[in-house]
């Protein structure tokens, strides 16, 4: 590093411009104004196609490898990584297993980036209880990814910011968004971004890779922990500014699904229209939603919700979140298994009595959160919106 510094200082003294090709960890402060940083783009579909023709063209038609599918699966990798992924795929005769080899290589490459993680979109909208307004909105957004959408005049979908009470399905519906839109799901962790030696470079690299694999859903969970107010750190402010600019200016088909629990920490610039298509507020579930959630949880475990009286129980558990209702079912199963008998309605009621909801422990905070959502966001639940008309 000292040799590089000495060389660069000598070049600057001679009046030369220093060209630095990304990636770069950090430049000495005395060199920043005399350096031009160039980000080298990742291979696009054309370049990935050239590599496909070199590595797989001889076997693709015989084995049923679809060129467009393999190219799309490899986007986001470097040229060398694409070539390696295709060579591994050439050892497989089944097209599904061959494609899985390419996807596995992409997952490994994203893990090496330290800030991005490829998530299997294994959550369906049907697995999310309630939130009918939000789910209907997501189903309508599928149309924006049609080939004719741009010609019709539709802008690229920006994404959604989902705020609200902890444990009420924000992360779950964000993961389900990838499934309903039919897109890969990539998770960006700002804690990992700020753990890097150069957070600005780490974020720029993460967004560059995200755009390379587009169309994609970018899931940013608990965004306020990375971008919230309450810090004077100049580096965090620069990262926050860079992310805001990208949200506003990017034109690739990246659907951002961001969630937030502590809305009071969200900078006002983040929720400005144009950065997200919609801002949703997820409240505690209504009686009908609690019944839906309990039915889902019990049915998923192979039991009959009617025999267990889940509708009556859901009516009673007023302050319970979706996560707490799931825990009630889990605790009841443990109780029944420990007693060596089948799950029964009394087990569910006993588990509910032993659970103190967060909404009771932090009532003032929940009320403040609801007041914020009422004024600044669209309700994710039709039931809750109807109840509000009657003063709930």
Buried (B, 14 or more C-beta within 10 A) or exposed (E): EEEEEEEBBEBBEEEEEBEBEEBEEEBEEEBEEBBEBEEEEBBEBEBBBBBBEEBBEEBBEEBEBEBEEBBBBBBBBBBEBBBBBBBBBBEBEEBEEBBBBBBBBBBEBBEEBBBBBBBEBEBEBEBBBBBBBBBEBBEEBEEBBEEEBEEEEEEBBBBBBBBBBBBBBBBBBBBBBBBBBEBBBBBBBBEBBBEBEBBBBBBBBBBBBBBBBBBBBBBBBBBBBBBBEEEEEEEBEEBBEBBBEBBEEBEEBBBBBBBBBBBEBBBEEBBEEEBBBBBBBBBBBBBBBBBBBBBBBBEEEEBEBEEBBBBEBBEEBBBBBBBBBBBBBEBBBEBBEEEEEEBBBEBBBBBBEEBEBBBEEBEEBBEEBBEBBEEBBBBBBBBBBEBBEEEE
